[in-house]
Structure formats: C-alpha cells, structure tokens
Amino acid sequence: MKREKSIFQKASLFFGAVTRSKFQQAEEEAISTSARQYLEFVGLKGRGEEIASSMAYGDQRRLEIARALATEPRLLMLDEPAAGMNPQ
C-alpha cells in the first residue's frame, strides 16, 4: 500500500526545488556559460532556447556535435560529421 506524503514532506520537496544554495547557483551558471560557448563554437550562438526538432537538419547536426563536445571527451570519433550540412 502506497503511503501519502505529509504536508511537511510536500513543502520540503517544493522549497528544495525552488530555492538553491549559492554553490548550486554558481554551478548552474558555469554549466550555462559552457553550453553557450559550445553552441557558439559550432555556429549556433543565441539559439540555446530553441527546440532541437524545430531546427534545420544541418543545425541539428551542429547541435549534436556541441552536445558531444560538452562531455569533454579525450577523443571524439565522428562518422561523416558534415553529412547533410550546407556549406554556409
């Protein structure tokens, strides 16, 4: 049988989701800055709020490359990374 959460537990979950510590805020800002840098690197500056599926195919490929680079791999192997991209 599933137990219902008390009002205190619900309030605690809510306030934990709404309020963040200074460390969490700084970490979030660092991640956002890094993401913007990778988007700029692949030519998608200022498009971080767009839904990926609404982008043109070539832009989706650029986004995939930015996402792969954001993991900071030591080696990144790409199979035809420019396939479907316009030479603009």
MMTF fields as JSON, N, C-alpha, C and O atoms, coordinates in Angstrom:
{
  "mmtfVersion": "1.0.0",
  "mmtfProducer": "UNKNOWN",
  "numBonds": 351,
  "numAtoms": 352,
  "numGroups": 88,
  "numChains": 1,
  "numModels": 1,
  "chainsPerModel": [1],
  "groupsPerChain": [88],
  "chainIdList": ["A"],
  "bondAtomList": [4, 2, 8, 6, 12, 10, 16, 14, 20, 18, 24, 22, 28, 26, 32, 30, 36, 34, 40, 38, 44, 42, 48, 46, 52, 50, 56, 54, 60, 58, 64, 62, 68, 66, 72, 70, 76, 74, 80, 78, 84, 82, 88, 86, 92, 90, 96, 94, 100, 98, 104, 102, 108, 106, 112, 110, 116, 114, 120, 118, 124, 122, 128, 126, 132, 130, 136, 134, 140, 138, 144, 142, 148, 146, 152, 150, 156, 154, 160, 158, 164, 162, 168, 166, 172, 170, 176, 174, 180, 178, 184, 182, 188, 186, 192, 190, 196, 194, 200, 198, 204, 202, 208, 206, 212, 210, 216, 214, 220, 218, 224, 222, 228, 226, 232, 230, 236, 234, 240, 238, 244, 242, 248, 246, 252, 250, 256, 254, 260, 258, 264, 262, 268, 266, 272, 270, 276, 274, 280, 278, 284, 282, 288, 286, 292, 290, 296, 294, 300, 298, 304, 302, 308, 306, 312, 310, 316, 314, 320, 318, 324, 322, 328, 326, 332, 330, 336, 334, 340, 338, 344, 342, 348, 346],
  "bondOrderList": [1, 1, 1, 1, 1, 1, 1, 1, 1, 1, 1, 1, 1, 1, 1, 1, 1, 1, 1, 1, 1, 1, 1, 1, 1, 1, 1, 1, 1, 1, 1, 1, 1, 1, 1, 1, 1, 1, 1, 1, 1, 1, 1, 1, 1, 1, 1, 1, 1, 1, 1, 1, 1, 1, 1, 1, 1, 1, 1, 1, 1, 1, 1, 1, 1, 1, 1, 1, 1, 1, 1, 1, 1, 1, 1, 1, 1, 1, 1, 1, 1, 1, 1, 1, 1, 1, 1],
  "groupList": [{"groupName": "MET", "atomNameList": ["N", "CA", "C", "O"], "elementList": ["N", "C", "C", "O"], "formalChargeList": [0, 0, 0, 0], "bondAtomList": [1, 0, 2, 1, 3, 2], "bondOrderList": [1, 1, 2], "singleLetterCode": "M", "chemCompType": "L-PEPTIDE LINKING"}, {"groupName": "LYS", "atomNameList": ["N", "CA", "C", "O"], "elementList": ["N", "C", "C", "O"], "formalChargeList": [0, 0, 0, 0], "bondAtomList": [1, 0, 2, 1, 3, 2], "bondOrderList": [1, 1, 2], "singleLetterCode": "K", "chemCompType": "L-PEPTIDE LINKING"}, {"groupName": "ARG", "atomNameList": ["N", "CA", "C", "O"], "elementList": ["N", "C", "C", "O"], "formalChargeList": [0, 0, 0, 0], "bondAtomList": [1, 0, 2, 1, 3, 2], "bondOrderList": [1, 1, 2], "singleLetterCode": "R", "chemCompType": "L-PEPTIDE LINKING"}, {"groupName": "GLU", "atomNameList": ["N", "CA", "C", "O"], "elementList": ["N", "C", "C", "O"], "formalChargeList": [0, 0, 0, 0], "bondAtomList": [1, 0, 2, 1, 3, 2], "bondOrderList": [1, 1, 2], "singleLetterCode": "E", "chemCompType": "L-PEPTIDE LINKING"}, {"groupName": "SER", "atomNameList": ["N", "CA", "C", "O"], "elementList": ["N", "C", "C", "O"], "formalChargeList": [0, 0, 0, 0], "bondAtomList": [1, 0, 2, 1, 3, 2], "bondOrderList": [1, 1, 2], "singleLetterCode": "S", "chemCompType": "L-PEPTIDE LINKING"}, {"groupName": "ILE", "atomNameList": ["N", "CA", "C", "O"], "elementList": ["N", "C", "C", "O"], "formalChargeList": [0, 0, 0, 0], "bondAtomList": [1, 0, 2, 1, 3, 2], "bondOrderList": [1, 1, 2], "singleLetterCode": "I", "chemCompType": "L-PEPTIDE LINKING"}, {"groupName": "PHE", "atomNameList": ["N", "CA", "C", "O"], "elementList": ["N", "C", "C", "O"], "formalChargeList": [0, 0, 0, 0], "bondAtomList": [1, 0, 2, 1, 3, 2], "bondOrderList": [1, 1, 2], "singleLetterCode": "F", "chemCompType": "L-PEPTIDE LINKING"}, {"groupName": "GLN", "atomNameList": ["N", "CA", "C", "O"], "elementList": ["N", "C", "C", "O"], "formalChargeList": [0, 0, 0, 0], "bondAtomList": [1, 0, 2, 1, 3, 2], "bondOrderList": [1, 1, 2], "singleLetterCode": "Q", "chemCompType": "L-PEPTIDE LINKING"}, {"groupName": "ALA", "atomNameList": ["N", "CA", "C", "O"], "elementList": ["N", "C", "C", "O"], "formalChargeList": [0, 0, 0, 0], "bondAtomList": [1, 0, 2, 1, 3, 2], "bondOrderList": [1, 1, 2], "singleLetterCode": "A", "chemCompType": "L-PEPTIDE LINKING"}, {"groupName": "LEU", "atomNameList": ["N", "CA", "C", "O"], "elementList": ["N", "C", "C", "O"], "formalChargeList": [0, 0, 0, 0], "bondAtomList": [1, 0, 2, 1, 3, 2], "bondOrderList": [1, 1, 2], "singleLetterCode": "L", "chemCompType": "L-PEPTIDE LINKING"}, {"groupName": "GLY", "atomNameList": ["N", "CA", "C", "O"], "elementList": ["N", "C", "C", "O"], "formalChargeList": [0, 0, 0, 0], "bondAtomList": [1, 0, 2, 1, 3, 2], "bondOrderList": [1, 1, 2], "singleLetterCode": "G", "chemCompType": "PEPTIDE LINKING"}, {"groupName": "VAL", "atomNameList": ["N", "CA", "C", "O"], "elementList": ["N", "C", "C", "O"], "formalChargeList": [0, 0, 0, 0], "bondAtomList": [1, 0, 2, 1, 3, 2], "bondOrderList": [1, 1, 2], "singleLetterCode": "V", "chemCompType": "L-PEPTIDE LINKING"}, {"groupName": "THR", "atomNameList": ["N", "CA", "C", "O"], "elementList": ["N", "C", "C", "O"], "formalChargeList": [0, 0, 0, 0], "bondAtomList": [1, 0, 2, 1, 3, 2], "bondOrderList": [1, 1, 2], "singleLetterCode": "T", "chemCompType": "L-PEPTIDE LINKING"}, {"groupName": "TYR", "atomNameList": ["N", "CA", "C", "O"], "elementList": ["N", "C", "C", "O"], "formalChargeList": [0, 0, 0, 0], "bondAtomList": [1, 0, 2, 1, 3, 2], "bondOrderList": [1, 1, 2], "singleLetterCode": "Y", "chemCompType": "L-PEPTIDE LINKING"}, {"groupName": "ASP", "atomNameList": ["N", "CA", "C", "O"], "elementList": ["N", "C", "C", "O"], "formalChargeList": [0, 0, 0, 0], "bondAtomList": [1, 0, 2, 1, 3, 2], "bondOrderList": [1, 1, 2], "singleLetterCode": "D", "chemCompType": "L-PEPTIDE LINKING"}, {"groupName": "PRO", "atomNameList": ["N", "CA", "C", "O"], "elementList": ["N", "C", "C", "O"], "formalChargeList": [0, 0, 0, 0], "bondAtomList": [1, 0, 2, 1, 3, 2], "bondOrderList": [1, 1, 2], "singleLetterCode": "P", "chemCompType": "L-PEPTIDE LINKING"}, {"groupName": "ASN", "atomNameList": ["N", "CA", "C", "O"], "elementList": ["N", "C", "C", "O"], "formalChargeList": [0, 0, 0, 0], "bondAtomList": [1, 0, 2, 1, 3, 2], "bondOrderList": [1, 1, 2], "singleLetterCode": "N", "chemCompType": "L-PEPTIDE LINKING"}],
  "groupTypeList": [0, 1, 2, 3, 1, 4, 5, 6, 7, 1, 8, 4, 9, 6, 6, 10, 8, 11, 12, 2, 4, 1, 6, 7, 7, 8, 3, 3, 3, 8, 5, 4, 12, 4, 8, 2, 7, 13, 9, 3, 6, 11, 10, 9, 1, 10, 2, 10, 3, 3, 5, 8, 4, 4, 0, 8, 13, 10, 14, 7, 2, 2, 9, 3, 5, 8, 2, 8, 9, 8, 12, 3, 15, 2, 9, 9, 0, 9, 14, 3, 15, 8, 8, 10, 0, 16, 15, 7],
  "groupIdList": [1, 2, 3, 4, 5, 6, 7, 8, 9, 10, 11, 12, 13, 14, 15, 16, 17, 18, 19, 20, 21, 22, 23, 24, 25, 26, 27, 28, 29, 30, 31, 32, 33, 34, 35, 36, 37, 38, 39, 40, 41, 42, 43, 44, 45, 46, 47, 48, 49, 50, 51, 52, 53, 54, 55, 56, 57, 58, 59, 60, 61, 62, 63, 64, 65, 66, 67, 68, 69, 70, 71, 72, 73, 74, 75, 76, 77, 78, 79, 80, 81, 82, 83, 84, 85, 86, 87, 88],
  "secStructList": [7, 7, 7, 7, 7, 7, 2, 2, 2, 2, 2, 2, 2, 2, 2, 2, 2, 2, 7, 7, 7, 2, 2, 2, 2, 2, 2, 2, 2, 2, 2, 2, 2, 2, 2, 2, 2, 2, 2, 2, 2, 6, 6, 7, 6, 6, 7, 6, 6, 1, 7, 4, 4, 4, 1, 7, 2, 2, 2, 2, 2, 2, 2, 2, 2, 2, 2, 2, 2, 2, 6, 7, 7, 1, 7, 7, 7, 7, 1, 1, 6, 6, 6, 6, 7, 7, 7, 7],
  "xCoordList": [0.837, 0.0, 0.89, 1.836, 0.58, 1.361, 0.965, -0.221, 1.947, 1.715, 1.727, 2.613, 0.77, 0.711, 1.712, 1.928, 2.319, 3.301, 2.606, 1.507, 3.278, 2.73, 2.887, 3.628, 2.181, 2.272, 3.709, 4.193, 4.394, 5.777, 6.677, 7.526, 6.487, 7.298, 7.039, 7.977, 5.791, 5.465, 6.065, 6.614, 5.96, 6.519, 8.034, 8.626, 8.66, 10.108, 10.565, 11.548, 9.866, 10.185, 10.034, 10.874, 8.957, 8.694, 9.797, 10.357, 10.108, 11.115, 12.508, 13.331, 12.781, 14.064, 14.214, 15.319, 13.102, 13.14, 13.198, 13.768, 12.618, 12.544, 13.802, 14.29, 14.32, 15.484, 16.74, 16.746, 17.8, 19.075, 20.16, 20.078, 21.165, 22.284, 23.149, 23.006, 24.038, 24.967, 25.821, 26.092, 26.243, 27.049, 26.267, 26.801, 25.01, 24.175, 23.953, 23.971, 23.742, 23.554, 24.813, 24.728, 25.98, 27.245, 27.498, 27.96, 27.192, 27.379, 26.461, 26.881, 25.222, 24.27, 24.728, 24.613, 25.238, 25.733, 26.936, 27.043, 27.845, 29.013, 28.597, 29.171, 27.612, 27.12, 26.469, 26.683, 25.678, 25.023, 26.046, 25.906, 27.065, 28.118, 28.853, 29.119, 29.179, 29.861, 28.996, 29.497, 27.721, 26.812, 26.75, 26.776, 26.667, 26.644, 27.936, 27.904, 29.069, 30.353, 30.4, 30.89, 29.899, 29.891, 28.936, 29.237, 27.797, 26.869, 27.504, 27.35, 28.206, 28.883, 29.976, 30.159, 30.695, 31.779, 31.277, 31.969, 30.074, 29.544, 28.648, 28.047, 28.558, 27.794, 26.328, 25.523, 25.958, 24.561, 24.388, 23.541, 25.195, 25.137, 23.731, 23.13, 23.22, 21.917, 20.73, 19.587, 20.979, 19.879, 19.688, 19.117, 20.163, 20.111, 18.722, 18.518, 17.769, 16.407, 15.493, 14.336, 15.998, 15.173, 15.012, 15.879, 13.915, 13.681, 14.45, 14.331, 15.233, 16.113, 15.338, 15.808, 14.171, 13.42, 12.885, 12.49, 12.865, 12.398, 13.536, 13.297, 14.757, 15.915, 16.057, 15.576, 16.732, 17.054, 17.99, 18.667, 18.016, 18.808, 20.282, 20.882, 20.858, 22.265, 22.523, 23.548, 21.588, 21.721, 21.582, 22.237, 20.735, 20.62, 21.943, 22.348, 22.609, 23.916, 24.932, 25.714, 24.926, 25.827, 25.534, 26.452, 24.261, 23.864, 24.372, 24.835, 24.287, 24.794, 26.287, 26.764, 27.024, 28.462, 28.725, 29.605, 27.97, 28.127, 27.835, 28.549, 26.804, 26.457, 27.559, 27.876, 28.141, 29.237, 30.459, 31.111, 30.777, 31.922, 31.715, 32.681, 30.471, 30.177, 30.534, 30.714, 30.633, 31.033, 32.538, 33.044, 33.251, 34.698, 35.437, 36.2, 35.205, 35.873, 37.355, 37.739, 38.165, 39.569, 39.684, 40.575, 38.788, 38.779, 37.327, 36.478, 37.045, 35.692, 35.748, 36.353, 35.118, 35.107, 33.749, 32.706, 33.781, 32.555, 32.476, 33.467, 31.329, 31.1, 30.37, 29.181, 31.065, 30.515, 29.849, 28.645, 30.616, 30.031, 29.414, 28.544, 29.841, 29.314, 28.206, 27.746, 27.782, 26.73, 25.439, 24.961, 24.882, 23.619, 23.744, 22.737, 24.968, 25.165, 25.383, 26.056, 24.809, 25.067, 26.417, 26.801, 27.148, 28.484, 28.445, 29.247, 27.554, 27.451, 28.339, 28.386],
  "yCoordList": [-1.169, 0.0, 1.243, 1.339, 2.184, 3.405, 4.403, 4.641, 4.977, 5.924, 7.348, 7.712, 8.143, 9.53, 10.368, 10.141, 11.333, 12.208, 13.224, 13.693, 13.551, 14.557, 15.944, 16.128, 16.905, 18.286, 18.785, 19.499, 18.414, 18.829, 18.273, 18.986, 17.004, 16.394, 17.066, 17.307, 17.369, 18.045, 19.442, 19.855, 20.178, 21.526, 21.486, 22.34, 20.505, 20.363, 20.105, 20.692, 19.243, 18.972, 20.226, 20.511, 20.977, 22.199, 23.23, 23.762, 23.513, 24.535, 24.096, 24.932, 22.805, 22.305, 22.494, 22.719, 22.404, 22.59, 24.063, 24.414, 24.922, 26.344, 27.094, 27.954, 26.782, 27.5, 26.684, 25.458, 27.4, 26.741, 27.466, 28.673, 26.718, 27.318, 28.133, 28.023, 28.943, 29.736, 28.822, 29.13, 27.7, 26.74, 26.202, 26.117, 25.839, 25.32, 26.374, 26.069, 27.624, 28.702, 28.932, 29.137, 28.9, 29.091, 27.942, 28.156, 26.725, 25.565, 25.645, 25.344, 26.047, 26.184, 27.255, 27.067, 28.361, 29.43, 28.96, 29.28, 28.204, 27.674, 26.719, 26.743, 25.888, 24.946, 25.699, 25.355, 26.721, 27.519, 28.251, 28.314, 28.8, 29.502, 28.547, 28.876, 27.372, 26.364, 25.948, 25.813, 25.748, 25.35, 26.439, 26.135, 27.705, 28.813, 28.855, 29.155, 28.561, 28.56, 27.46, 27.683, 26.278, 25.192, 25.508, 25.204, 26.11, 26.496, 27.537, 27.469, 28.486, 29.499, 28.853, 29.221, 27.898, 27.215, 26.521, 26.511, 25.941, 25.22, 26.102, 25.614, 27.39, 28.312, 28.438, 28.833, 28.117, 28.212, 29.236, 29.071, 30.285, 31.309, 31.904, 32.26, 32.006, 32.604, 31.699, 32.156, 30.43, 29.511, 28.436, 27.381, 28.699, 27.711, 27.411, 26.372, 28.28, 28.074, 27.409, 27.112, 27.175, 26.557, 25.059, 24.413, 24.536, 23.094, 22.452, 22.877, 21.436, 20.814, 20.317, 20.465, 19.737, 19.173, 20.246, 19.933, 21.512, 22.584, 23.189, 24.044, 22.76, 23.28, 22.559, 21.441, 23.235, 22.602, 21.423, 21.365, 20.488, 19.27, 19.58, 18.989, 20.479, 20.834, 21.419, 21.136, 22.24, 22.815, 21.743, 21.814, 20.754, 19.642, 18.884, 18.444, 18.735, 18.058, 18.87, 18.307, 20.193, 21.055, 20.928, 20.875, 20.88, 20.724, 19.397, 19.339, 18.342, 17.033, 17.1, 16.502, 17.82, 17.961, 18.746, 18.384, 19.816, 20.608, 19.751, 19.836, 18.938, 18.067, 17.058, 16.759, 16.532, 15.573, 16.256, 15.682, 17.471, 18.199, 18.59, 18.68, 18.823, 19.241, 18.167, 18.473, 16.939, 15.862, 15.846, 15.055, 16.727, 16.874, 15.55, 15.125, 14.906, 13.627, 13.84, 14.897, 12.842, 12.915, 12.651, 13.184, 11.833, 11.504, 11.473, 10.861, 12.125, 12.149, 11.642, 12.27, 10.511, 9.921, 10.197, 9.871, 10.799, 11.17, 10.444, 10.369, 9.921, 9.254, 10.235, 10.494, 10.77, 11.739, 12.918, 13.127, 13.679, 14.768, 15.882, 16.602, 16.04, 17.112, 16.637, 17.403, 15.399, 14.875, 15.651, 15.778, 16.165, 16.884, 18.35, 19.051, 18.824, 20.23, 21.05, 20.608, 22.242, 23.158, 23.828, 24.066, 24.138, 24.731, 26.225, 26.974, 26.687, 28.112, 28.466, 29.626],
  "zCoordList": [0.0, 0.0, 0.0, 0.781, -0.876, -1.005, 0.071, 0.301, 0.719, 1.789, 1.254, 0.48, 1.651, 1.203, 1.979, 3.17, 1.311, 1.944, 2.828, 2.53, 3.928, 4.833, 4.213, 3.248, 4.783, 4.305, 4.426, 3.548, 5.509, 5.715, 4.612, 4.077, 4.277, 3.222, 1.878, 1.119, 1.578, 0.32, 0.279, -0.742, 1.399, 1.47, 1.342, 0.681, 1.967, 1.906, 0.471, 0.02, -0.238, -1.643, -2.49, -3.344, -2.253, -3.012, -2.789, -3.747, -1.52, -1.227, -1.661, -2.035, -1.616, -2.104, -3.6, -4.096, -4.325, -5.771, -6.153, -7.186, -5.333, -5.646, -5.211, -5.943, -4.05, -3.529, -3.794, -3.688, -4.14, -4.405, -3.615, -3.383, -3.212, -2.478, -3.436, -4.654, -2.889, -3.707, -4.575, -5.735, -4.008, -4.762, -5.953, -7.059, -5.735, -6.821, -7.892, -9.085, -7.466, -8.429, -9.253, -10.464, -8.614, -9.329, -10.3, -11.42, -9.863, -10.725, -11.947, -13.065, -11.733, -12.827, -13.825, -15.036, -13.321, -14.199, -15.009, -16.193, -14.386, -15.091, -16.203, -17.292, -15.935, -16.946, -18.1, -19.262, -17.788, -18.835, -19.698, -20.919, -19.064, -19.797, -20.724, -21.88, -20.221, -21.03, -22.222, -23.339, -21.988, -23.074, -24.142, -25.334, -23.726, -24.695, -25.503, -26.696, -24.877, -25.58, -26.631, -27.739, -26.299, -27.281, -28.433, -29.587, -28.13, -29.196, -30.112, -31.332, -29.538, -30.353, -31.206, -32.366, -30.635, -31.351, -32.619, -33.638, -32.558, -33.719, -34.597, -35.555, -34.276, -35.12, -34.757, -35.601, -33.533, -33.108, -31.984, -31.106, -32.022, -30.974, -30.886, -31.899, -29.66, -29.421, -29.706, -29.682, -29.972, -30.298, -29.241, -29.518, -28.036, -26.966, -26.446, -25.817, -26.686, -26.187, -27.219, -26.919, -28.418, -29.464, -29.219, -28.631, -29.669, -29.604, -30.751, -31.9, -30.442, -31.442, -32.656, -33.785, -32.451, -33.586, -34.529, -35.652, -34.092, -34.969, -35.786, -36.638, -35.537, -36.277, -37.612, -37.794, -38.542, -39.827, -39.567, -38.541, -40.51, -40.322, -40.057, -39.16, -40.811, -40.62, -39.247, -38.628, -38.766, -37.427, -36.351, -35.311, -36.599, -35.651, -35.566, -34.49, -36.704, -36.703, -35.91, -35.144, -36.091, -35.321, -33.822, -33.003, -33.48, -32.081, -31.52, -30.381, -32.31, -31.872, -31.588, -30.624, -32.418, -32.21, -30.929, -30.147, -30.713, -29.479, -28.249, -27.25, -28.316, -27.187, -26.922, -25.771, -27.996, -27.829, -27.215, -26.342, -27.659, -27.124, -25.662, -24.905, -25.261, -23.89, -22.861, -21.682, -23.293, -22.38, -22.154, -21.359, -22.857, -22.759, -22.95, -22.082, -24.086, -24.331, -24.671, -25.172, -24.398, -24.813, -26.306, -26.968, -26.833, -28.245, -28.705, -28.056, -29.814, -30.356, -31.784, -32.652, -32.02, -33.36, -33.993, -33.427, -35.17, -35.865, -37.2, -37.926, -37.521, -38.791, -39.706, -39.518, -40.679, -41.63, -40.908, -41.051, -40.142, -39.356, -40.195, -39.705, -41.441, -42.277, -43.22, -44.066, -43.084, -43.966, -43.756, -42.628, -44.83, -44.761, -44.412, -44.306, -44.23, -43.892, -45.157, -46.088, -45.18, -46.273, -46.045, -44.9, -47.127, -46.952, -46.632, -47.189, -45.768, -45.451, -44.305, -43.896]
}
